[in-house]
Amino acid sequence: MKNVAATPMPDRGLPRAAGSLGSGTLTGRARAALPGDVGPSQQETVRLDVDALTEFFARHGRDLPWRRPEASAWAVLVSEVMLQQTPVARVRPVYTDWVRRWPTPAALVAAPVGDAVRAWGRLGYPRRALRLHEAARAIVQRHDGAVPRDLHALLALPGIGDYTARAVAAFAFGERHPVVDTNVRRVISRAVRGIDEHLPASAADRAELESLLPADPALAVITCAALMEVGALRCTVANPDCAHCPLAGTCAWRAAGYPPGPERRRPAQRWHGTDRQVRGEIMAVLRAAATPLDRTRLRAGTASYAKSPDQWERCLASLVSDGLAVRDRRGRFALP
């Protein structure tokens, strides 16, 4: 689950405009059934119980710093970038330190890129720190230091893709946009289509959620946020807690008897011995160094060099190529 910072109410960051919800069932049309699909057909009406979703979010939504009223649009953008492929528990402390140190895009731009990479710590995928620094610079240069609320302007920022731009527009500014991550896609697939399917979110998924969202922007924001939270806390990949899901009463997958979906074929992921591990090891040494390191000292600080010198050299070269490390005239290495 990401954040809801747009005109928040106390406790859970719900927009004030949602104080009186009226009828809480949204209807739309399911997509055309594909071969092997189980669930509603194109002609069947699908529903999202918005009252139930809103109540669930108000009661069970996690109290996260980027959801709080004081969270700025910049803080929301930072959180969304950090949360990409990274669990909330790992993001929270790094996010807190980051926004305290650089509360505005201008503050980050004034700092060396290497400071941003160092502050990224062990979140993984450190190129995100470079992209945030680049995005901050673009915000300062193009938008006088204020995060834009327009979707196209957000999409034009370096490193900001379809999901992040819509999440910032919705959760920081209260704009009506379908915000679909893997959690939301899983909930919609099960509850609306009746299919236990696990795929990355796509433009088609955004279009489907668009058709299901209420017209009121504030209520649409709550709906997106609540769907994320349902996916994170109830409609999980394995062992979903259907008994306590707010959509249990209208869930197409539950009504169909929980039919199995397409077989999930995921290659076994390993960490030890991969380029990611070696790169991370080199980055950890560079982050800890107060001064540039020559090749000998850098090699000595990592266990991976002795195991595979060729791989180690390749990974070091890739870090330099990616801009995550720099080499000075004396052949020493440091953060940018």
C-alpha positions as CSV (number, residue, x, y, z in Angstrom):
1,M,0.0,0.0,0.0
2,K,1.3,3.4,-0.9
3,N,-0.1,6.7,0.5
4,V,-3.1,8.9,0.6
5,A,-2.0,12.5,1.3
6,A,-4.6,14.5,-0.6
7,T,-6.7,16.7,1.8
8,P,-6.5,14.1,4.5
9,M,-8.8,13.5,7.5
10,P,-7.2,12.4,10.8
11,D,-6.2,8.9,11.5
12,R,-6.1,7.2,8.0
13,G,-5.5,10.0,5.5
14,L,-9.0,9.8,4.0
15,P,-10.0,12.8,1.9
16,R,-12.5,15.1,3.7
17,A,-14.8,15.1,0.7
18,A,-15.7,11.5,1.4
19,G,-17.5,12.4,4.6
20,S,-20.9,11.5,3.1
21,L,-20.6,8.7,0.6
22,G,-24.2,8.0,-0.3
23,S,-24.7,4.8,-2.2
24,G,-21.5,2.8,-2.1
25,T,-21.7,0.3,-5.0
26,L,-19.9,1.1,-8.2
27,T,-20.7,-0.7,-11.3
28,G,-18.9,-1.3,-14.5
29,R,-18.3,-3.8,-17.3
30,A,-15.8,-6.7,-17.2
31,R,-13.4,-7.1,-20.0
32,A,-14.1,-9.6,-22.7
33,A,-13.4,-13.1,-21.4
34,L,-10.3,-14.8,-22.7
35,P,-9.8,-18.5,-23.3
36,G,-9.5,-20.3,-20.0
37,D,-11.0,-17.4,-18.0
38,V,-13.3,-18.2,-15.1
39,G,-15.6,-15.5,-13.9
40,P,-17.9,-12.7,-15.2
41,S,-18.4,-12.4,-18.9
42,Q,-18.4,-9.1,-20.8
43,Q,-22.2,-8.7,-20.4
44,E,-22.2,-9.3,-16.6
45,T,-22.2,-6.3,-14.3
46,V,-19.3,-6.1,-11.9
47,R,-19.3,-4.1,-8.6
48,L,-17.0,-2.6,-6.1
49,D,-18.5,-2.0,-2.7
50,V,-17.0,1.5,-2.0
51,D,-18.7,1.8,1.4
52,A,-17.1,-1.4,2.5
53,L,-13.7,-0.4,1.0
54,T,-13.8,3.0,2.7
55,E,-14.8,1.6,6.1
56,F,-12.0,-1.1,5.8
57,F,-9.4,1.5,5.0
58,A,-10.5,3.8,7.8
59,R,-10.3,1.0,10.3
60,H,-7.4,-1.1,9.1
61,G,-5.3,1.2,6.9
62,R,-1.7,1.3,8.2
63,D,-0.5,4.5,9.7
64,L,2.3,5.4,7.4
65,P,4.3,8.7,7.4
66,W,3.6,9.5,3.7
67,R,-0.2,9.2,4.3
68,R,-0.2,11.9,7.1
69,P,-1.6,15.4,6.5
70,E,1.8,17.0,6.8
71,A,3.2,14.8,3.9
72,S,4.0,17.1,1.0
73,A,3.7,16.2,-2.7
74,W,7.5,15.8,-2.7
75,A,7.3,13.4,0.2
76,V,4.7,11.4,-1.6
77,L,6.8,11.2,-4.7
78,V,9.8,10.1,-2.7
79,S,7.8,7.4,-1.0
80,E,6.4,6.1,-4.3
81,V,9.9,5.8,-5.8
82,M,11.2,4.1,-2.7
83,L,8.3,1.6,-2.5
84,Q,9.0,0.2,-6.0
85,Q,9.8,-3.4,-5.4
86,T,10.7,-2.7,-1.8
87,P,8.7,-3.6,1.3
88,V,7.2,-0.9,3.5
89,A,9.2,-2.0,6.5
90,R,12.5,-1.4,4.7
91,V,11.4,1.9,3.2
92,R,10.0,3.6,6.3
93,P,13.3,4.5,8.1
94,V,15.1,5.5,4.9
95,Y,12.1,7.6,3.8
96,T,12.0,9.4,7.2
97,D,15.7,10.2,7.1
98,W,15.5,11.3,3.5
99,V,12.6,13.8,3.8
100,R,14.1,15.2,7.0
101,R,17.4,15.8,5.3
102,W,15.9,16.9,1.9
103,P,12.3,18.2,2.5
104,T,12.1,19.8,-0.9
105,P,13.4,19.1,-4.4
106,A,15.6,22.2,-4.1
107,A,17.2,20.8,-1.0
108,L,18.1,17.6,-2.8
109,V,19.4,19.4,-5.8
110,A,21.8,21.4,-3.6
111,A,23.3,18.1,-2.4
112,P,25.9,16.1,-4.3
113,V,24.5,13.1,-6.1
114,G,26.8,10.8,-4.1
115,D,25.0,11.9,-0.9
116,A,21.7,10.7,-2.3
117,V,23.2,7.4,-3.3
118,R,24.8,7.0,0.2
119,A,21.5,7.9,1.9
120,W,19.7,5.3,-0.2
121,G,21.5,2.7,1.9
122,R,20.5,-0.9,1.3
123,L,17.1,-0.3,-0.3
124,G,18.3,-1.9,-3.5
125,Y,18.1,-0.7,-7.1
126,P,20.2,2.3,-6.2
127,R,19.7,3.9,-9.6
128,R,16.4,5.1,-8.2
129,A,18.4,7.5,-6.0
130,L,20.0,8.9,-9.2
131,R,16.6,9.2,-10.8
132,L,15.1,11.0,-7.8
133,H,18.0,13.5,-7.9
134,E,17.4,14.0,-11.6
135,A,13.6,14.4,-11.1
136,A,14.3,17.0,-8.3
137,R,16.5,19.0,-10.7
138,A,13.8,18.9,-13.4
139,I,11.2,20.0,-10.8
140,V,13.4,23.0,-9.8
141,Q,14.2,23.9,-13.4
142,R,10.7,23.4,-15.0
143,H,8.3,24.0,-12.1
144,D,10.0,26.5,-9.7
145,G,10.6,23.7,-7.2
146,A,7.0,22.6,-6.8
147,V,6.0,19.0,-7.8
148,P,3.5,19.4,-10.6
149,R,0.0,18.0,-10.3
150,D,-0.6,17.6,-14.0
151,L,-0.2,13.9,-15.1
152,H,1.6,14.8,-18.3
153,A,4.1,17.0,-16.4
154,L,4.7,14.2,-13.9
155,L,5.3,11.7,-16.7
156,A,7.8,14.0,-18.2
157,L,10.0,13.9,-15.1
158,P,13.1,11.7,-15.3
159,G,12.5,8.2,-13.9
160,I,8.7,8.7,-13.3
161,G,6.6,6.1,-15.1
162,D,3.0,5.4,-15.6
163,Y,2.3,4.0,-12.1
164,T,4.3,6.6,-10.1
165,A,2.9,9.6,-12.0
166,R,-0.7,8.5,-11.4
167,A,0.0,7.7,-7.7
168,V,1.4,11.1,-7.1
169,A,-1.4,12.9,-9.0
170,A,-4.0,10.9,-7.0
171,F,-2.5,10.6,-3.5
172,A,-0.7,14.0,-3.3
173,F,-3.2,16.1,-5.2
174,G,-6.5,14.3,-5.1
175,E,-6.8,13.9,-8.8
176,R,-9.0,11.1,-10.3
177,H,-6.6,8.6,-11.8
178,P,-6.7,4.7,-11.8
179,V,-3.7,3.8,-9.6
180,V,-2.9,0.1,-10.3
181,D,0.0,-1.8,-8.8
182,T,0.3,-5.5,-8.5
183,N,-1.8,-5.6,-5.3
184,V,-4.7,-3.7,-7.0
185,R,-4.5,-5.8,-10.1
186,R,-4.7,-9.0,-8.0
187,V,-7.8,-7.7,-6.2
188,I,-9.5,-6.6,-9.4
189,S,-8.7,-9.9,-11.1
190,R,-10.2,-11.9,-8.3
191,A,-13.1,-9.7,-7.1
192,V,-14.2,-8.4,-10.5
193,R,-13.1,-11.0,-13.1
194,G,-13.2,-14.1,-10.9
195,I,-9.7,-15.1,-12.0
196,D,-6.8,-15.9,-9.7
197,E,-4.3,-14.4,-12.0
198,H,-0.9,-12.8,-11.1
199,L,0.6,-10.6,-13.8
200,P,2.2,-7.1,-13.8
201,A,-0.2,-4.2,-14.1
202,S,-0.9,-3.0,-17.7
203,A,-2.6,-0.2,-19.5
204,A,-5.6,-2.5,-19.9
205,D,-5.8,-2.9,-16.1
206,R,-5.7,0.9,-15.7
207,A,-8.6,1.3,-18.2
208,E,-10.6,-1.3,-16.3
209,L,-10.2,0.4,-13.0
210,E,-11.0,3.7,-14.6
211,S,-14.4,2.3,-15.6
212,L,-15.0,1.2,-12.0
213,L,-13.9,4.3,-10.1
214,P,-16.5,6.8,-8.9
215,A,-16.7,10.1,-10.7
216,D,-16.0,12.0,-7.5
217,P,-12.2,12.5,-7.3
218,A,-11.9,12.3,-3.6
219,L,-13.9,9.1,-3.5
220,A,-11.8,7.7,-6.4
221,V,-8.6,8.3,-4.4
222,I,-10.0,6.5,-1.4
223,T,-11.1,3.6,-3.6
224,C,-7.6,3.2,-5.1
225,A,-6.0,3.4,-1.7
226,A,-8.4,0.9,-0.2
227,L,-7.9,-1.5,-3.0
228,M,-4.1,-1.4,-2.4
229,E,-4.6,-2.0,1.3
230,V,-7.0,-4.9,0.6
231,G,-4.3,-6.5,-1.6
232,A,-1.6,-6.0,0.9
233,L,-3.5,-7.2,4.0
234,R,-6.4,-9.4,2.9
235,C,-6.2,-10.5,-0.8
236,T,-2.6,-11.6,-0.6
237,V,-0.9,-13.8,-3.2
238,A,-0.9,-16.9,-0.9
239,N,-3.4,-17.7,1.8
240,P,-5.8,-14.8,1.2
241,D,-7.9,-13.9,4.2
242,C,-11.3,-13.9,2.4
243,A,-13.3,-14.2,5.7
244,H,-12.2,-10.7,6.6
245,C,-12.1,-9.1,3.2
246,P,-14.4,-6.1,2.6
247,L,-15.2,-7.4,-0.9
248,A,-16.2,-10.9,0.2
249,G,-19.9,-10.3,-0.4
250,T,-19.4,-9.3,-4.1
251,C,-16.2,-11.2,-5.0
252,A,-16.6,-13.1,-8.2
253,W,-13.7,-15.5,-7.4
254,R,-15.3,-16.4,-4.1
255,A,-18.7,-16.8,-5.6
256,A,-17.2,-19.2,-8.2
257,G,-15.7,-21.4,-5.5
258,Y,-12.1,-20.1,-5.7
259,P,-11.2,-21.8,-9.0
260,P,-7.4,-22.0,-9.6
261,G,-6.0,-19.6,-12.1
262,P,-3.3,-20.0,-14.7
263,E,-0.2,-21.8,-13.4
264,R,2.3,-19.4,-12.1
265,R,5.7,-20.2,-13.5
266,R,8.3,-18.1,-11.7
267,P,12.0,-18.9,-12.1
268,A,13.7,-19.6,-8.8
269,Q,15.3,-16.4,-7.7
270,R,18.8,-16.6,-6.1
271,W,20.9,-13.9,-4.6
272,H,24.2,-15.3,-3.7
273,G,26.7,-15.1,-6.6
274,T,24.5,-12.8,-8.8
275,D,25.7,-9.5,-10.3
276,R,23.2,-7.8,-8.0
277,Q,24.9,-9.2,-5.0
278,V,28.4,-8.3,-6.2
279,R,27.3,-4.8,-7.2
280,G,25.6,-4.3,-3.8
281,E,28.8,-5.5,-2.0
282,I,30.9,-3.0,-3.9
283,M,28.4,-0.2,-3.3
284,A,28.4,-0.9,0.5
285,V,32.2,-0.5,0.6
286,L,32.0,2.8,-1.4
287,R,29.2,4.1,0.9
288,A,31.3,3.4,4.0
289,A,34.4,5.1,2.6
290,A,35.2,8.7,3.6
291,T,37.7,9.1,0.7
292,P,38.1,7.5,-2.7
293,L,39.5,3.9,-2.8
294,D,42.0,2.5,-5.1
295,R,41.3,-0.9,-6.8
296,T,43.3,-2.8,-4.3
297,R,41.5,-1.4,-1.2
298,L,38.1,-1.8,-3.0
299,R,38.8,-5.4,-3.8
300,A,40.0,-6.1,-0.2
301,G,36.7,-4.8,1.1
302,T,34.6,-7.4,-0.8
303,A,34.5,-11.1,-0.5
304,S,33.2,-11.5,-4.1
305,Y,36.5,-10.6,-5.8
306,A,38.3,-13.7,-4.6
307,K,35.4,-15.9,-5.8
308,S,35.1,-14.5,-9.3
309,P,37.5,-11.7,-10.3
310,D,36.1,-11.4,-13.8
311,Q,32.6,-10.9,-12.5
312,W,33.8,-8.4,-9.9
313,E,35.5,-6.3,-12.5
314,R,32.5,-6.5,-14.8
315,C,30.2,-5.3,-12.0
316,L,32.5,-2.5,-11.0
317,A,32.6,-1.3,-14.6
318,S,28.8,-1.5,-14.8
319,L,28.5,0.7,-11.6
320,V,30.7,3.3,-13.3
321,S,28.7,3.1,-16.5
322,D,25.4,3.5,-14.6
323,G,26.7,6.6,-12.8
324,L,26.6,5.0,-9.4
325,A,30.4,5.1,-9.0
326,V,33.0,7.4,-10.5
327,R,36.7,6.9,-11.2
328,D,39.2,9.8,-10.6
329,R,42.4,10.6,-12.5
330,R,44.4,8.5,-10.1
331,G,42.2,5.4,-10.8
332,R,40.4,5.6,-7.4
333,F,36.7,4.9,-7.0
334,A,34.0,6.7,-5.0
335,L,30.3,7.5,-5.1
336,P,29.4,10.3,-7.6
